[in-house]
Amino acid sequence: MRKKRVLIISSLPAEGGGRGAGGLALSPWLAIRRMDPGDLDIRLLAENVPLKPLKIGKIPTYFFRPWHALSALPACPEIIHRTVREPFLRDNPITIGRTFWFASAIRSFRPDLVHVHGIQRAVQVLPLVSAERLLVTLHGWVGRAEDNYYPFRAEVERLCLERSQNLVTVTERTFQRLLGMERFHGERWVIPNGVDLSRFRPEPQCPLSENAPIRLLTVGNVGKQKNQLAVVEGIARSGFKERFAYRTVGRGALLDVVARRAAERGVTYENIPYLPQTELPEQYHWSDFQILASTAEGFGMVLAESLACGRPLILPESLDIVGEKDIIRPGNAVLLPSADPDHIADTLAGIAKNEILIDSEALNYPYDWTDIAARYVELYEERIASLRV
């Protein structure tokens, strides 16, 4: 008797041999490479990898061979019809090719369950597999990869919620923010992102003193979403700008703008280009606070990594992760009313005057990627067992 089959559809980050960027590529890869398939036959269909077989931990990639395309031919009329009918698909020139590729893999591998990361991929896969055999993980509506879909957000989310039966979100607020969430009548789960707790570990932190600089860190793309300009302006307005040293890790369109503004405002600032996961713990340990003044975040993996390294957070109370009470707890984060520079300035002034207390016992993160990977495999088995024979 053949093993039950699961096909995961995602992308891979550069560290995993692909060309994906952001949390939507990184977080699935971090979970997949720790999966133990057990009695399941799990394959990964990764969109942006070289045309050669790869193995992510114990999970092989689905390797497309030309003759697999023959199995997708019967699906062509429906693929073309939906692409022409739906504007968010029609306006994306790579949609037909990508959906055809998905159809080829699904029809040749014949999975019992398809697990899709990302709402756009989910909508493309919906006509190719029955709703009960589709599991969708939504990481939130943020990130450069999704900018082209913003004009059609309501339509994409409506289609996904109306036609899906199995939905995973990384936070409860992620689901609550979905447009048309009342249309979803299936089963859903909250499975947060994990952290490699063997790599991201606490190191002793020196108490803040009157003369020592207070070191602020932001990890992520330097741009409008991460809002590093607001941090620079907040430092400048705090009345204690000489007390703060601000470091960003990452590339981005506004890198020169942020550096120029910091120089104009007399703020101590430096940037380190993108670093792989292996080199990030050193940056967290350098800092006194991770400050993320983002206008939006799907989950905010850098927040979890910072907590795992024993460093407190400064972040807007509107971010989705704030609603997860087992992650953001009293004493491990300073919540901003908004990401406005004046609110940042007030908070930083309070830190400089030692008016804000941090509880070192609360500086930890509860979920390792191994636990998250096991939860997904358990969910695969549960969903497959529930299918009608």
N, C-alpha and C positions, 0 to 999 in steps of 0.2 A: 504494500500500500504506500503511495507516494506521500511525502510530507506535505502538510499544509503550507501554502505559499503566501508570502507577503512581499509586495513591491512598494518600496519607499521612493517617492518622487521629491527631489530636492535639488539643491545646488551645492557645490563644494567651495570652501574658501581656498585661498592660495596655499595655506599651510597644509591642506588636504589634497593638493594636486590639481585643484581647479582654478577658476578665475572669479569666483563669487566674492562679493564684498558685503560687509555688514553682518548684523546678528542673524538675519534670515538664512545666510549661508553657514555661519560659524556654529550656531547653537545646535542645529540638527547633526552636523558632523561630529561635534563633541559628544553627543549622545550615541550616535550610531557606532562610533569606534569603540564604545564600551559595551555594546550589546552582546549578550550570549544567546544565540538563537535557539539553543536547546533542540526541541523536536520540530522547530519551524525551519522552512527554507526561506530566508530573508535575502532579498536583493535590493540594491540601491540603483535607481535610475537617476544619475546626476547629469544636469543639463550642460555643465560647462567644464568637462574634463577632456584631456587628450583622448584621441581615438585608440585607446588600448585598455585592456582589462586592468582594474585596480582592486585592491582589497583594503577595506577600511576596518581595521581590527579583524573581526571574524566575519564581516559582511562583505561579500564580493559585489562589485558593481555589475549592473546589467550591461553586457557588451553588445551593442547593436551590430548586427550583420546585415548586409544588403537584402538577403532573401527574407528577412523578417518583415520587410516593408510589404511583401505580398499579402501578409495576414491582415494588414490594415486597409486594403483596398475596399472591402465592403463598407467601411466606415466613412469613406471619402464624401459621399453625397451629404451626409449629416454634418460632417466637419465644415464643408464649404457653406452649407445652408446657414448654420449657426454663426459662422464668421461674418457672412454678409448681413445677417439679421441684427447682430448685436454690435453697437457702435464701438464699445471698448475693445472688442476683438477685431473689428474691421479696421480700425485706425492704427493697429499695431502690425506692421508688415511681417513680423516673424511668426505671427500667431498660427497660420495654417501649417507651416513646417513643424512647429513645436508640437501642435496638437496631433498631427500625423505621426510624429515620433512617439508620443505618448501612446497612441492607439496601437502602433506596431509592437511596442513592448508589452502592453496589456494583453493583446490578442495572442502573442507568441508565448509569453511566459505563463499566461492563464492563472493569475494570482487569485487566491481566495479572499484576500483583503488588499486594498490599495490605500496607502497612507501618504497623504499629500501635505507638504509644508508650504503655506502661503495661499492666500485667498484667490489670487489670479490663476494659479495652477489648478486650484480646486474647481473653478468655474470651467476651465478648459477640459478637465477630466470628467465632469459630471455626466455628459452624454455617452461616455465610453464604458461606464461601469454602473451597476445598480447602486442606489443610494445606501442600501444596507451594507454593501461591501466597500464603502468608502469612509475612511477616517481622515478628517481634516484638522490640522493644527494651525491656528491663527496666532501670529506673533505680534499683531497690531498693525495699524495703518500709518506707518512712518517709514522713512528711509528713502534714499535716492532711487533705489530700484523701482519704487512704486509711484514716483512723481507723475508719470504719464497717465496713471489711472485715477488721479484725484477727480477729474471732471466727471467720471462715471462711478464714483464711489458708491452712491446709493444703489445704483443698478447692480453693481457687482455683488454687494453685500446682500441685496434682496435675493438674487439668484442663488447665492451660496446657502443662505439661511432657509429658503423655501424648499430647496431640493436635497439638502444634506440631512442625514439622520444621526451622525456621530461626529461630535465637535469637541476639540480640545483647545482651550485658551491658556496662555501662560499666566494670566491673572484673572480674577473675577471681574475687575474693571474693564479688561479687554473685551469681554462679552457685553458688558453693560453699555459700552460705547458704540457697539455695532448698530448701524442704522437698520431699522426694521427687525430688531432682535425678537420682537413679539411674534414674528412669523416662524420662528424656529420651534419645532415641537418634538425634536428627537432627544437623544441622550447627550449629555455633555460632561466634561471633566475639566478641572484645573490642574495642570501639571506645570509647575514653574521650571525655569531654567536651573541648571545645576552649576557647580563650580568644581574644578579639580582641587579638592581639599588637600591632596598630597603635595601640590605645587603652591597653591595660594594659602599660606599659613601665617599666623600672627608672628610678629617680631616685637620685642619690647619698644615702647615709645617713650621718649623723654618727655617729662611734664613741661608744659609751656611756661617759659619764664619771661620776665619783663623785657629782657634784652634780645632774646633769641627770635629770629624771624619765624613767622607762622606760615608754613608751607602749604599752599593750595595746589591741587592737581585736578586736571580734567583730562580724561582719556577718551578719545573719539575724534571723528571727523571735525575739522575746524570749519564751521559754517553756521548758517542761520539756525538750524535746528538745535545744535548743542549750545549756541548762544554765548560763546566765549567773550564776545564784545561786551555783553552785559556784565560779565564777571570783572573784566578790566575796569569798566566804568564804576561798578560797585566798589571796587577797591579804592579807586581814586576819590570817591565821594564819602568814604567811611570815616575820614578824619584820622586814619591810622595807616595810610598807605605805605609808610616807611616800615611798618611791622610785617608786611606781607610779601612773600615771594610766590609768584604764580607760574606754574609750568603746565603746558599742554603737551600731550602725546598724540600725534596723528597728523595727517596731511589734510588739505582742504582748500576750497576756493577762497576762503577769507583769511588764510594764513598771514599774508602780507598786511592785510588791513588790520588785523588784531595786533600784530607786532608794531605797526606804525602808531596805532591808537595808544598802546601801552607806553611807547616812547614819548608821545605828546603829553600824556597825562602823568608822566613820571612814575609809572608802575614797573616794579621789577618783574620781568617776564622773560621766559625762554620757551622754545619749542623743541621737542625731539620728534623726528619723523616716526612713521608707523613702526611699531615693534611687534614681533610675534608673541604668542602667549607665554613662551618660555622666559621672556625678558620683562614681562609686565610686573611680576611681584616686586622686583627691586624698585620700581617707580612708586608703587603703593606704599612700600615701607619708607620711602623718602618723605612722603607727605605727612602732614598732620590732619588734613581733611581732604576728601574727594568732594569737589563741588561740581554739580551737574545742573546747570541752569537751563535745562532743555525746555523747549516749548512743547515737545511731545517725545515719548519713548514707548516702544513696544513693550519692553521689559526693563532694559537697562542692565546688561550683564556686567558692566564695569562697576555698578553699585554693589552687586553681589560679590564680585571679586575683591572690592575694597573692604567690605565687611569681613570676608574670610581672612584678609590680611590684618585684621584688627584695627582698621582705620574708619573713623566716623564719617558720616555723609552730611552734605548740605544740598538740599534739593527742594524743588517746588512741591507743595502738598498735592498738586493736581496730577502728578505722575501716577500711572497705574500701579506701580509696585508699592506705593504708599498704602494702598488698601490691603495688602497682605500682612496681617498682624503678626504672623510668625517670622516675618523677615524684618520689617521696619517696626522697631519697638522703642519704647521710651528709653532714652539714654544712648541710642546708637545713631541718631540722625537729628539734624536741625532742619525743621521744615520752614520753607519760605512761603508767605502768602501768595506770591507770584514770582516769576523770574525777572521782575522789574529791577533795574539797577538800584533804585532807592531801597527796596526791600533787601536786596543783597547787601547794600551798604550798612543798613541798620543791624543786620545779623552779624556782619564782620566786625562792626564796632563792639557789639556785645561780646564776641569772642575775644577781641583784643583787651577788653576790660575784665575778662574772666567772669562774665556774668552768665555764661552758658556752661552747664555741667554735662559731662559725658560719663556714662557708666561703662567701665571697661568690661564688666561681665556680660554686657549686651553686644559686644563687638565680636560677632561670629556669624556664620552663615550655615543654615541647617541641612542643605541638600547637596550631596555630591553627585557628579554626573553618573556614577555607577548606579546610584539609587534611581535616578531619573530614567536611565536606559532600561533597568529592570522593570520599572513601572510601565514603560511602553510595551515591552515584550509581554508582560502580564495582560495588558490591555488588548494586544493582538490576539492572544489566546482566548480571552474572554469574548471578544467580538466574533471570532471565527466559530467558537462553540455555540454562539447564540443564533447563527445563521440557519435559515430553513434548509433542510436537506433536499 
